[in-house]
């Protein structure tokens, strides 16, 4: 989010700080290197908590900078508006429609859950830059109507994995193999298996944001990679889905996945395939929370 004084500023791309573009071969960013970029792009925000190694986790809300002041003034209002849908049985139809009209859609996009899945981590930097720097009508429309929470959910892992990878001076010899330390201090790779206990600080912080502070309508949990031969995977998920889910959850997720797949086809970007995970196990298959989510 840019300050009003920076409304017409051309945002410096990641390459200006990192000295490489996101996606370049043999290049990974540590947690600390992009921080100057994010500080110049986004306002100061209170971190929702720290990792097990005391690194802050900062979800950054992205808004259209034309409405910067208005959005900040109404931040608490927008945060609370979706919460009315937490108990829809307690709302009248009129109240539900009022909440929908007054609020903004909240979309959570995270990365870095499994730290060796490095594309998921680095897409956060690129998405923030693209959303803030592009001035096309579609992007402006999205920022007018959507609060996007970009969150690095395993900062310890990014720092450890990127440092391990970049330690080799010769790029062709760099490898993610043999990281000597757990890249989540206690759980290692499968930190999402903590969804039902919330033992880890990371899981506690994420759960607080997802189920208390924001209640996003879409929680987009990035993984890497899809099945062999594909570029990425996403909804619809395999049947059967968990019987405790409202069918609207499943059909809505399928609809979003179909829209993504259709857009990729329109842009001539093949390689999208259906996620191999079933929607029957709450939380275990893909994420921290008891809902099936998208996988890249």
C-alpha positions in Angstrom: 0.0 0.0 0.0 1.5 3.3 -1.0 1.1 6.5 1.0 -0.8 9.4 -0.6 2.4 11.2 -1.4 3.4 8.2 -3.5 0.2 7.9 -5.6 1.9 8.7 -8.8 5.3 7.1 -8.0 6.6 4.3 -10.2 7.3 1.5 -7.8 10.8 0.0 -8.1 10.6 -3.6 -9.1 12.1 -6.4 -7.0 15.2 -6.5 -9.1 16.2 -3.0 -7.8 16.7 -4.5 -4.3 17.3 -8.2 -4.9 19.5 -7.7 -8.0 17.5 -10.4 -9.7 14.0 -10.8 -11.0 11.6 -13.2 -9.3 11.8 -16.4 -11.2 15.4 -16.0 -12.4 17.4 -19.3 -12.4 19.6 -20.1 -9.4 18.3 -17.1 -7.4 16.4 -17.1 -4.1 15.6 -14.2 -1.7 16.1 -14.5 2.0 13.4 -13.1 4.3 15.4 -10.0 5.0 16.4 -9.0 1.5 12.9 -8.0 0.2 12.0 -6.2 3.5 13.2 -2.8 2.2 10.9 -3.3 -0.8 7.9 -4.2 1.3 8.5 -1.3 3.6 8.5 1.1 0.7 5.4 -0.4 -0.8 3.2 -1.0 2.3 2.2 0.9 5.4 3.5 0.0 8.9 1.3 -2.7 10.2 1.2 -4.6 13.5 2.6 -8.1 13.1 0.0 -10.7 14.1 2.7 -12.6 16.0 6.1 -14.2 15.5 7.5 -17.5 14.4 9.0 -20.0 16.7 12.4 -18.3 16.0 10.9 -14.9 16.8 10.7 -13.7 13.2 7.6 -11.5 12.6 4.8 -12.6 10.4 3.3 -9.7 8.6 0.2 -10.0 6.4 0.2 -7.0 4.2 -3.2 -5.7 3.0 -3.0 -4.3 -0.5 -5.4 -1.5 -1.6 -5.7 0.8 -4.5 -3.6 3.8 -3.5 -6.2 6.2 -4.8 -8.4 5.2 -1.8 -5.5 4.8 0.6 -6.7 7.2 3.3 -10.3 6.0 3.1 -9.4 2.4 3.3 -7.2 2.8 6.3 -9.8 4.8 8.2 -12.3 2.0 7.5 -9.9 -0.9 8.1 -11.6 -2.0 11.3 -15.0 -1.8 9.6 -13.9 -3.9 6.7 -12.3 -6.4 9.1 -15.5 -6.8 11.0 -17.9 -6.8 8.1 -17.2 -10.3 6.9 -17.4 -11.6 10.4 -21.2 -11.3 10.4 -21.2 -14.3 8.1 -19.5 -16.4 10.7 -22.9 -17.4 12.1 -25.2 -17.0 9.1 -28.1 -18.7 10.9 -28.2 -15.7 13.3 -28.6 -13.2 10.4 -31.8 -12.2 8.6 -31.6 -12.1 4.8 -31.6 -8.3 5.0 -28.7 -8.2 7.4 -26.7 -10.6 5.3 -27.2 -8.5 2.2 -26.3 -5.3 4.1 -23.0 -6.8 5.3 -22.2 -8.0 1.8 -22.9 -4.5 0.4 -20.9 -2.6 3.0 -17.9 -4.8 3.2 -15.1 -5.8 0.8 -14.1 -9.2 -0.3 -11.2 -10.4 1.7 -8.7 -12.8 0.0 -5.8 -14.4 1.9 -2.9 -15.4 -0.3 0.0 -17.1 1.5 3.3 -18.7 0.6 6.2 -20.5 2.2 4.3 -23.1 4.2 6.7 -25.8 3.0 9.9 -23.8 2.8 11.5 -25.9 0.1 8.6 -25.1 -2.2 10.3 -21.8 -3.1 8.0 -20.6 -5.9 5.2 -20.3 -3.3 7.4 -18.0 -1.2 8.6 -15.7 -4.0 5.2 -15.2 -5.7 4.2 -13.0 -2.7 6.9 -10.4 -3.7 5.9 -10.5 -7.3 2.1 -10.3 -6.6 2.6 -7.3 -4.3 4.6 -5.5 -7.0 2.2 -6.3 -9.8 -0.8 -5.2 -7.8 0.8 -1.9 -6.8 2.5 -1.0 -10.0 -0.1 -1.9 -12.6 -2.7 0.7 -13.5 -4.9 -1.2 -15.9 -8.7 -1.2 -15.4 -8.9 -4.8 -14.2 -6.2 -4.4 -11.5 -7.8 -1.1 -10.3 -11.2 -2.8 -10.1 -9.8 -5.6 -8.1 -8.1 -3.2 -5.6 -11.3 -1.2 -5.4 -13.3 -4.2 -4.3 -10.9 -6.6 -2.6 -8.7 -6.6 0.4 -5.8 -8.9 -0.4 -3.8 -10.3 2.5 -0.3 -11.5 1.4 1.3 -13.5 4.1 4.6 -15.3 4.5 3.5 -18.2 6.8 6.9 -19.7 7.5 9.5 -16.9 7.8 12.0 -19.2 9.5 11.9 -21.6 6.6 12.5 -19.0 4.0 15.5 -17.6 5.7 17.0 -21.1 6.3 16.3 -22.6 2.9 17.4 -19.5 0.9 20.6 -19.1 2.8 21.4 -22.8 2.4 20.7 -22.6 -1.4 22.6 -19.4 -2.0 25.7 -20.4 0.1 27.2 -22.0 -3.0 29.0 -19.2 -5.0 28.7 -21.1 -8.3 25.0 -20.9 -9.4 25.0 -24.3 -11.2 25.9 -26.1 -8.0 23.1 -24.6 -5.9 20.7 -27.2 -4.5 17.9 -27.4 -1.9 19.1 -30.9 -0.9 20.6 -31.6 2.5 19.3 -28.6 4.5 20.8 -29.5 7.9 18.1 -27.7 10.1 14.4 -28.2 10.4 12.9 -25.3 8.4 10.1 -25.0 10.9 11.8 -25.2 14.2 9.8 -28.2 15.6 7.6 -29.6 12.8 10.0 -29.4 9.8 8.3 -29.8 6.4 4.8 -30.9 7.4 3.9 -28.0 9.6 0.4 -27.9 8.2 -0.3 -31.1 10.1 -0.6 -28.9 13.2 -4.0 -27.6 12.1 -5.9 -29.6 14.7 -3.7 -28.9 17.7 -2.3 -25.4 17.1 0.9 -26.1 19.0 3.1 -24.0 16.8 3.2 -20.2 17.0 2.9 -20.1 13.2 -0.3 -22.0 13.3 -1.7 -20.0 16.2 -1.0 -16.8 14.4 -2.6 -18.0 11.1 -5.6 -19.4 12.9 -6.2 -16.1 14.7 -6.1 -14.1 11.4 -8.2 -16.5 9.5 -10.9 -17.2 12.1 -10.9 -14.2 14.4 -9.5 -11.1 12.8 -10.4 -11.3 9.1 -12.5 -14.4 8.2 -11.5 -14.1 4.5 -13.9 -15.3 1.8 -11.0 -17.0 -0.1 -8.0 -18.6 1.6 -5.5 -19.3 -1.2 -2.7 -21.6 0.1 0.2 -22.0 -2.3 2.1 -25.2 -2.7 4.6 -26.5 -5.2 4.2 -28.4 -7.5 1.3 -30.1 -9.3 1.3 -33.7 -10.5 4.1 -34.8 -12.9 3.6 -33.3 -16.3 1.5 -30.4 -15.1 2.4 -26.7 -14.4 0.0 -26.2 -11.5 -3.0 -27.9 -9.8 -6.2 -26.6 -8.3 -9.9 -27.2 -7.8 -12.1 -29.0 -8.4 -11.0 -31.6 -5.9 -11.7 -35.3 -6.0 -14.9 -36.7 -4.4 -16.0 -37.4 -1.9 -15.9 -34.2 0.1 -16.2 -34.1 3.9 -19.9 -34.4 4.9 -19.5 -31.6 7.5 -18.8 -29.0 4.7 -21.8 -27.1 3.4 -22.1 -28.0 -0.3 -21.9 -24.3 -1.1 -18.3 -24.3 0.1 -17.3 -27.1 -2.3 -19.2 -25.7 -5.3 -17.9 -22.2 -4.7 -14.3 -23.5 -4.6 -14.9 -25.4 -7.8 -16.3 -22.3 -9.4 -13.2 -20.3 -8.5 -11.0 -23.1 -9.8 -12.9 -23.2 -13.1 -12.6 -19.5 -13.5 -8.8 -19.7 -13.0 -8.5 -22.6 -15.4 -10.6 -20.7 -18.0 -8.5 -17.5 -17.7 -5.3 -19.5 -18.2 -6.7 -21.1 -21.3 -7.8 -17.7 -22.6 -4.2 -16.4 -22.2 -2.8 -19.5 -23.8 -1.2 -20.9 -20.7 -1.7 -24.6 -20.6 -0.8 -27.0 -17.8 -3.6 -26.5 -15.2 -4.9 -29.8 -13.8 -7.3 -30.8 -11.1 -5.8 -31.3 -7.7 -5.1 -34.9 -6.8 -6.1 -34.3 -3.1 -9.6 -35.2 -2.1 -11.8 -32.8 -0.2 -12.6 -35.4 2.4 -9.9 -34.7 5.0 -10.3 -31.4 6.7 -7.0 -29.5 6.7 -4.6 -32.4 6.5 -4.2 -32.5 2.8 -3.2 -28.9 1.9 -3.3 -26.3 4.6 -3.6 -25.0 8.2 -7.3 -24.8 8.3 -10.3 -27.2 8.0 -11.1 -26.2 4.5 -9.8 -27.5 1.2 -7.8 -24.9 -0.6 -6.0 -24.3 -3.9 -2.7 -25.8 -4.7 0.1 -24.5 -7.0 
